[in-house]
Amino acid sequence: MLPRWPRDSLQCLQRRRQELKQQVDSLLSESRLKGALEASKRRDIYQRCMQLKQAIDENKNTLQKLKKADEPIPVGNYHQKKEEEHSLLDKLTHQLQQLAMSISRENITEIGELTERAEDDSAEDDEEEDDDDEEESKESGEEEETQEEEKQENESHQQVTSKEYIAVGDFSAQQAGDLTFKKGEILLITEKKPDGWWMAKNAKGNNGLVPKTYLEPYHKEEGQESSEEGNEEDVEVGNEIADEPEVKQRTDSHWSAVRKALSEQINTIDVLTTMGAIPAGFRPSTLFQLLEEGNQFRASYFLQPELAPSQLAFRDLLWNAKTGTIRSRPSHVSLILTLWSCKMIPLPGVSIQVLSRHVRLCLFDGNKVLSNIHTVRATWQPKKPRTWTFSPQVTGILPCLLDGDCFLRSNSLSPDLGILFEPGISYIRNSTGERGELSCGWVFLKLFDASGIPIPAKTYELFLNGGTPYEKGVEVDRSVSRRAHGSVFHQMMMMRREPQLLVKLRSLNRRSRDILSLLPEILIGSMGCIHLLIFYRQILGDVLLKGRMSMQSADFISNPVLATFPKLLEQPDVMDALRSSWAEKESTLKRSEKN
C-alpha cells in the first residue's frame, strides 16, 4: 500500500498536476484521432475540457495559498519550484483553451453547412413546385394560362425591382465601406438591412453601403420617357434627402456596424466566459466600438463650428460687437457631474491581465448616441480590487484623463434624454497576447422625469446592468441577483453586493452657467480643460468673425492653433502640458490682469 501523500503540500500538488496532464494528453489525442467527430461526441469532449479546466483552476488556487511553512519537510528552492509549477499549470490551461476554441469553430461550421443544405433543399422544393405549377397550367384552360402568365410577369417584375435601383441624387462616401454614386446610376442591391443602409454593387463591380432614401426601383420597360418625366421629381427628392439629418449623423448605421463587430467577437467572449476568465455579464465594449468607427463620436467633431443652412455663416459661433467676444449660447441641458466611485465590480480571471479601468459616458436617448464619448480613467488599490475611484490626490495638476468632474451640454429636446455610463477594462490575454476592451456593464441615468421636469441635483447610486445597452435582463454577476428571494434584510444585503456606480449631479451657479454657455451646444468634457476650450473658441471668433473684412470673403485662412487644437483633444498628455503652461502663466499675472 502506497504511503498517504501530505495534504496541500507542494509535492501533493505536483502529483495532481501530473495526473491532470495525463488526462489532458489523452483528451487531446482522442480529439485528434477521431477527426471530424459527431456533435454528441464533441459535446462530451467539451464538457470534459471544462471539468479539467475547473480542476486546474482549483490546483492553481491551492498553489497560490500554499506557503513554505506548510511543508512537512524542508524543500530546497521552494519559490522557484512553486513558480515552475504555476507555469506548467498555465500551459495545461492554454492547451484546453485551444481545444475548446477549435470545438466551437467546428460547431459553427457545422451549423453553417446545415443552413446551406436547408437552403438548397428549399430551393429544390421551390423548383419542383414551379415545375408542377407549369404542368398544371398547361393542362388547364386558356383563362388559367393567361392568369399564370400574368403571375409570372408580376413575379419577374418584382424580382427586377427588388434588386435594381436607380439613384435619385449624388452621394459621397462618408466612411470606409460606403459606396459613392451619381444621380441616375443603376445599382444592384445585394442585401437590404433594417437600419436603412443597403449593400449595393455598381456597374464597375464595386460593393458598399448606400442609403435607401437615395434610391428608387428601376423599371426597364418605362425607358427614357419615364426617366425624363421624373427628373423634376428626382431633383425635389434629392433636395429633401440632402436636408435629412439622419444621413449626416449616420447613427443607425454605426449601431448596426457595432452590433456586427460585437457579434464577430462573441465566440471568443463565450469561450472566456465558459472558462471563468470573465464574468457572465461582461461584453465587448459598445462605446469603444463606436469610437473606432470614426471621428463622429470624438470631442474634436463637436468642437468644430457648425455652418448654418445657408452655408454662409456659422450657426453656433456668433460675435458680440459690444463685448468684443463670442456670444454666449444657452443650451437645453447644461450641468456638471462628478464620478465618485464604482463598487463591487467583478474581477476577471487570472488568464487575462487588466491594463486599465475606466468609465465612458455620453448623451443617449435610448436609441442612439447624441454627443461625443468621454472617457475617465479610474484608479484602484490592491486591498480593494472591486472598488474604483476617480480624481485621486496628486502633486501638481490633476491629469485630465483622471478628472472625475465633467461638464455636459446638449440642445436635444428628446424627453428620453439621459447619460449612458459604461464602466470597462482594457486587457491582454496571457496565453495568446490578444488585446481587447470589455464592458463591465452599463447604466442609463434619465435627466427628465415623466412630466418633463429635470431630475434634482444630488448623488445617485446607480446599479449596473450586464450585457450591452440593447440587451435587457442581463446581470453583471449571476451570483448576486436582484431577483433574490428571502427576507427584506437578506435582499438589502444582496443589494449591497451588486455592482454600482456613484454619480453626483451638481447645480450650476451663475458664473459656471456663463462659462459653459461659451462652449458648443453639444459637448462633454473634463472641467480641467474648460478654460482651454473657451480660449480656442475665442480664437475662432477672432479669426473667423472679427478678423474677416466681409462675410462674403472666400480668402484662405492660415492659423496653426485652429488647425491643430482639435486633434490635441485626443492626446491627454499634450493637453496636460498645455494646462501646466497655462497655470504657470496665470500665476505670474496680477488680479486685475486675470479679469
N, C-alpha and C positions, 0 to 999 in steps of 0.2 A: 504494500500500500504506500502510495506516494505521500511524503510529508505535506501538511497543510501550509499553503503559502500565507505569509503575513498579510493582514488586511490593509488595503490602501497604502502599500509601500511601493517604492519605485520599481522594485523587482516584480511585484504583482502586476503593476500597470504595463510593464514591458511584455509580460506573458499574455495579458489581454490583447495588447496591440498585435502580437504575433498571430493570435487566433483570429482577430479581425482581418488581418492581412490575408490569411489563408481563405477566409470566406469571400473577401473582395476579389482575390485572384480567381477563385472558382466561378464567381458570378460573371467576371469579365470573359473568361474562357467560354462559359456557356453561351453568352450573348454573341460571341464571335463565331462559334462553331455552327450554330443553327441559322446564321444569316438572317434572311427575311422571316421573322417569327410571326406567328399568329397574334391577333390582338389580345387574346386572353393570356398568352404566354408573356407578351410584352408587359401587360399589366402586372403579372406576377413578379417579373423581374424588377419592375419599377417600385413595387411595394417593398420587395426585399432590399432594394437600394436605399429607400427611405429609412427602413429599420436599421440597416448598417450605419447610415449617416447619424441617426439618433444615438446609437451605441458609441460611435466615435466621439460625438459631442460630449456624452457623459464622461468618457475617458479623459477628454480634454479638461473638462471642468474639475474632475478629481485631481488631475495633474497640476492644475493651477493652484488649487488649495493645499497641495502637498508641501510640507516643509521638511527641512533636513532633520529637525528634531523628532519627526515622526518615525524615522527609520529605526528598526530594532537593532541593526548593526551598523557600524560606520561604513560610509560609502565614499570612495575617492572620486574627485572631480564631479561632485554632486550636481552643481548648477549646469555644467557643460552637458552632462548626460540628460538632465531634465530638458534642456533646450533641444538636444538632438531628438529626444522622444517626441517633443511637440512638433518638430518639423516633419517627422515621419507620419504623425497623425494628420498633419495638413496635407501631405502627399496623398494619403488614402482618401481624404475628403475631396481633393481635386479630381481623383480618378472617378469617384462616384458622381460628382457634378457633371463630368464629361459624358458619363454613361446615361445619366438622366436626361441631359440635353439631346443626346442622339436619339433616345427613345421618343422624346417629344417631337423631334423633327419627323421621325418615321410615322407617328400618329397623324401629324399634319399632312404629310404626303399622301397617306392612305385616304384621309378624308377628301383631299383634292381629287384623287383618282376616282373615288366613289361618286363625287359630284359630277365629274366629267362623264362617267358612264351613265349616270342617271339622265344627264342632258342629252347624250347620244341616243339613249333608249327612247326618251320623249320625242326627239326629232324623228326617229324611225317610225314611231307610232303616228306622228303627225303626217308623215309621208304616206303611210298606209291608209290613214283616214282620208287623205286627199285623193288617193287612187280610187278608194271605194266611192267617194263622192262623185268622181268623174264618171265611173261606170254607171252609177245610178242616174246621173244626169243624161247620159246617152240613151238609156232605156226609157226615160220619161218623155213627156210630150214636148211640143215646141214652147209652150209657156214656161215650163220648168227649165228648158235650155236657156231661154232668154234671161230668166231670173239668175241662173247660175253664172252666166256670162257677166251680168251686172255686178254680182257679188265679187267675182274675180277682178273686175276692173277697179272696184272700190278698194279691195284689199291691196292691189298693186299700187293704186294711187296713195293709199295711206302709208305704204312702205316707203315710197319715194319722199313723201312729205315728212315722214318721221326721221329721215336720215339726211336729206339735203336741205340746207337752209341758205338764204341769201342775206347778206349783211345790209342793214339799212343805215349804217353810219360807219365812220372810221373809228378804229380802236387801236391804241398803242399799248404794248405790254407794260404792265405796272411792276412786275417782279418776275423772277425766274419761274418758268413753267407756263407763262401766258403766251398766247398766240396773237401776233399783230395781223390785222386785216384791214382792207379798204372797203368803202361802200360799193355794193354791187358784186362783191366777191362771193363765189359759191363755196360753202364749207360743208364737209361731210361730218355729221355728228356721230361719234362712235360710242359715247356714253353720256347719259343725262343724269346729273346729280341734283339732289333736292335743294341744295343751297343756292341754285341759280347760276352756277358756273359749270358749263358743259365741256367735255373733252371733244375737240374738233380736229379735223385734218383738212389742210388746204390742197390746192391743185399741185403744189410742189412737193407734197408728201410730208410737210412739217406738221407736227402734232402739238397741241397745247390747250390750255383752258381759255374759254371765251364766255362773256356774259350773255345770257339768253335774251336779255332785253334789247340787244343789238341785232337780233335775228328774226327772220320771218320765214315760214315754209316756202320752199321754192317749187313752183309748178312749171314743168317744162312745156305743157300744152298751150299755156297762155301766150308765150312768145314775147316779142319785143313790145307789142302794143300795150299789154297789161303792165309791163315794167315802166314804160314811158308815162302811162296814166298815173302810176303810183309814185312818180318822182316827187311831186309836191308833198304828198303824204309822208313819203320817206324822210324828207327834209324836216318836217314838223316832228315826226317821231324821233329823229336823231337829235334835234334840239332839246326835246323833253328828256331824253335819256342822258344827255350831257349834263343836265341840271340835277340829276338824281344823286343824292349824297351816298346811296348805297354802293354805287360803282366806285366812287372815290375812296370811301372808307375801307371797303374790301374786308369788312369784319367777318361776314359769314364765311367767305372763302378761307380766311385764316383759321376759323374754328374748324372747318372741315379738314384743312391740312393738318392742324394739330391733332385732331382725332385719328387721322390716318397714321401720323407719326407715332402716336401713343399705341395704336393697335399693333404696329410693327415691333414695338418693344415688349408687348405683353407676354410673349413666350419667355423671354429672359426674366421678367419680373415674376412670372408664375413659378419658374424654377427656383429663384431666390427665396420666394415666399414659402414654397413647399419645404425647402431645406432649412428654413428658420433663419435665413440671413437677414430678412427684413420682415417687419410686422405685416399682417394681412391687409391693413388699411392703407399702406404706402402705395403710391403710384408714380409713374414718370411725371415730372413737374409740368403742369399745363402752361403756366405763365412763362416758364423758361422756354418752352417750345414756341410761344408767341414772340418772344424776344429774338429767337433765332430765325424767325421768318423774314425779318426785315427791320427797317427803321421806323415803321409806323407806330410802334409802341414804345419808342425811346423818347427821353425828355427833349432831345435836340429837335425832334419833329414838331413838338408842340411849342417850342420856344421861338421858332421862326415866325415872323409876322405873316398874317394871312391876308391875301388880296380880297378886295370887295368884288361883288359880281360884275361890276363894270371893268375890272382888271386895270383901273387907272388910279386907284387909291388903296390904302390898307384898311381893313375892316376893324382890326383890334389894335391899331397903333395910330393915335391921333396926337396932334401938337397943341399945347396950351400956350398961346402967344402971351398971355398976361404973366404967367409964372415962368415962362421960358423952359418948361419941362414937358414931358409927355403927359397926356391927360389920363387921369385915373379912370378905371372902368370897373364898376362893381359887378359881381357875378352872383348867380342864384345861390351857390353854395361857396362859402369861404370860411374855413376853420383850421384849427391847429390840433393835432393829435399827438399823443405820446405813447410809444410802445414801452410797457413796463416789463413784462416777462412772459415766457411760455413755461408752463408747468406740466409735469407728468408726461413728457414726450417719450414714447417708447424708444428703447435703444436697439440699434441694428445688431446683427450677429457679428462674430469675430472674423467671418470670411470677407468682410468689406471694411475698408478704412475710411472714416469720415474726414473729409478735408476741410469743410466749413459748414456752419449752421447759419441760417438767415431766414428772414421773412420778406416776401414780396407782397406788395399791395397795389391796388389800382381801383378806379371807379368802375362800377359794374351795375347793370340794370337787370340782371337775371338771365340775359341772353347774350350780350356782347360787352367787350371792354370798351370804355368810353374815354380813357386817358392813357397817359404813359404808365409804364410799370416801374415802380420804385422799389429798390432793394435796400434793406437794412441788415447788416451782419450782426449776429448775436455772439455773446461770449458765455462761457460756462466754466465751471470748476469741477475737477475730478471727484471732489467729495459729493457734489450734487449733479451727476451727469444728466438727470432728467429735467433740469431747470436751466432755461436760457434767460439771460438778462441783456439789457441794452443800455447804451450811454454809460460805459464804465468810466471811472475816475482815472484820468491820465494827466501827465505833466504836459503843459502847453495846451494847444488847441485840440479839441476832440475831433478825430478823423470823421469826415462826413459820412463815410461808409458805416460807422458805428453809432451815428447820431440817431437816437430814437425819437427826437422831436421832428415832426414833419408837418408841412403846410399842405393844404388841399384846396383847389379851386375848380369850379365847374359851373357851366351855364346850362346844363341839361335840365329840362323840365319834367323828366320822367318821374312818375310817382313811386317807382320801384328803385330809384337811385340809391346806391349804397356803396360800401367799401368791401372789396374782396381781399381777404388776407390768406396767404398761402405759406405757412412755415415749410422749410425744406432743407435738405442737406445735399452737398456735393460729395461724391465718394469715388473710391477706386477699389476694384476687386483685387484681392491679394493673389488669387490664382492666375488670372489672365491679364491683369493690368488695365482692364477696361474701365473707363471713366464715365460718369453719368451724374444726373441730378434727379433726386426723388422728392416728391411732395409728402410731407408728414401729416397731411390733412388740409382742411380749408374751413373757413367760416366767413359768413356774409353778414355785415352789420348794416341794416337798412337805416338811412338817415332821416326818413319821414315816417310818421305813423299813418294809420288808416285814414285819418282826417286831413292829412297833408301838413301837419304841424311838425317842425323839426324836433328831433329827439333831444332831450336835455343834455347839457354838458356835465358829464360825470365819468366815473371809472366803470367800465363794462367788463364783466367776466364772461368770456365767450368760449363755449365748448366746441372743440374741433370735430368736424365730420371727416370720415375716411373717404378714400376714393378721389374723384375729381369733381369739379363744380357741376357737371352734367350727370353725375351719378347720385342716386338718392338711397338712403337707408343703409349706407356702408359705415361701419365703425372702424376707428383707427386701431383700437386694440380690442379684440373679441373677448379677452379675459375680463375686461371691465366694460360691462354692457349697461347702457342707460335704461334698458328694459328689465333691469334686475328686479326680481320679486323678493318679498320679505317685509320686514317691519320698516317703519319710517326711519328709524335710526340706521338700519342696515343700508337703506337707499341713500341716506345722506353720506354715509361713509364711502359708498361706491362712487358717488358724485365727486368726492374729494380726490379720487384716484383717476378721474377722467382727464384726458389731455385738454388743456385750456390755454387761452391767450388773454392777457390782461391789457386793456387799452383804455386810455383816458382821453376824452374829448374836452378841450379847453375852450372856454368862452373868450371872445376877442374884445379887447378894449379899443378905443378909438385910434390909438397910434398903430396897433397891429393891423387894424382894418384898412387904414390908409396905406400902409406899406404893401399889404397883399393886393390892393387894388391897382398897383402899378405893374403887376405881373400879367402874363397871358390869362385869358379867361378859363383855360383848361390846362392844369399842370399840377403835378405832385412832386415834391422835392424836400430836401433837407433844410431845416431852418438855419443851419450854419452857413449855407451858401446863398441865402436870400439877398444879401447886400451885393454880391457879385452879379446875380441875375438882374437886379434892378439897375445896376451900373451898365450892364450890357444893353438893356432896354433903352436907357437914356442915350447911349451912343447910337443906337438905331434911330432914335428920334432926331438927334443932331445931324446925322449923315443923310438919312432918307427923307426927312421932312424939313428941318430948319435950313440945312445947307443947300437945298435944291433951289435953283433960280426960278424954276417953273415946274408945276406938277406934270406938264406935258413933256418935260425933258427926258430924253432917252439916252443920255450920256452914260458911259460905263463908270462904275464906282469901284475904286480900289481902296479897301480898308482891311488890313490884316486881322484886326480884332473881330470884325463881323464875319470874316471867312473862317476863322479857326475856333472861336469860343464855343459854338455849339458842339463841335467834336470833342472839346475838352471835358464836357459834361460826362462823357463815358470813361474818363480817366480820373478816378478818385485821388490818386497820388498827386497829379498835377493841380487839381482843384484845391487840395490841402496846401500845396506850396503857394498858390495864389492867395489863399486865406491868410497864411502866415505873413506874406509880404504886405497884405492889406492891414493886418493888425500892427505890424511894426511901423508902417507909415502913419497909421491913426494915432499911435502912442506919442508921436512927435508933434501932433497938431494941438493947437490951443482949443479951448472950449468954444470960442466964438467961430473958429475955422471949421469945427466939426459940424456945426449947424448950417 
